[in-house]
């Protein structure tokens, strides 16, 4: 499974889509940190979380997913 699929996993609640996603951990100094654009459609990521517009959300993460930070540039 690709790392991005692990980060943008399907979400849903009985009240509908959650607003965004939670960040995890703190920025490490001893691991490589990747940065990627999150594909979106109509304010929702592929997993169903709602971000609103503009659709410019990015994520910084480590390969082991001990650090994940969502942000807008």
C-alpha positions in Angstrom: 0.0 0.0 0.0 1.3 3.4 -0.9 2.2 5.8 1.9 -0.2 8.4 0.7 -3.1 5.9 0.9 -2.2 5.2 4.5 -2.3 8.9 5.3 -5.5 9.7 3.3 -7.5 6.7 4.5 -11.3 6.6 4.2 -13.2 8.4 6.9 -16.8 8.9 7.7 -18.9 9.5 10.8 -22.6 9.2 11.5 -22.7 13.0 11.1 -20.9 13.1 7.7 -17.4 14.0 6.7 -15.0 15.3 9.4 -13.4 18.7 9.0 -9.8 18.0 7.9 -7.5 15.5 9.6 -5.3 15.4 12.7 -1.6 15.9 12.6 0.6 13.4 14.3 3.9 13.8 16.2 6.5 16.5 16.1 9.0 17.5 13.3 11.9 15.0 13.6 15.5 16.1 13.2 16.9 12.6 12.4 14.5 11.4 9.7 13.8 12.4 6.1 10.6 14.4 5.8 8.5 14.2 2.6 6.2 16.9 1.4 3.3 16.2 -0.9 0.2 17.8 -2.4 -3.1 16.2 -1.4 -5.4 15.6 -4.4 -8.9 17.0 -3.8 -12.2 17.4 -5.4 -14.8 20.0 -4.3 -13.1 20.6 -1.0 -12.8 16.9 -0.1 -9.7 14.7 -0.1 -9.9 11.2 -1.6 -10.6 9.7 1.8 -13.7 11.9 2.4 -12.4 14.5 4.8 -13.6 18.0 4.1 -11.1 20.8 3.8 -13.0 23.6 2.1 -11.6 25.7 -0.6 -9.1 26.6 -2.0 -7.9 23.0 -2.7 -4.3 23.7 -1.8 -3.7 21.3 1.2 -0.3 19.7 1.6 1.1 17.1 3.9 4.6 16.7 5.4 5.4 13.2 6.7 8.0 10.6 7.5 8.0 7.2 5.8 7.2 5.4 9.1 4.3 7.9 9.7 5.5 8.9 13.1 5.2 12.5 11.9 2.3 13.8 9.7 1.4 17.5 9.4 -1.3 18.9 7.2 -1.0 22.5 6.1 -1.8 25.1 3.5 1.1 27.0 2.0 
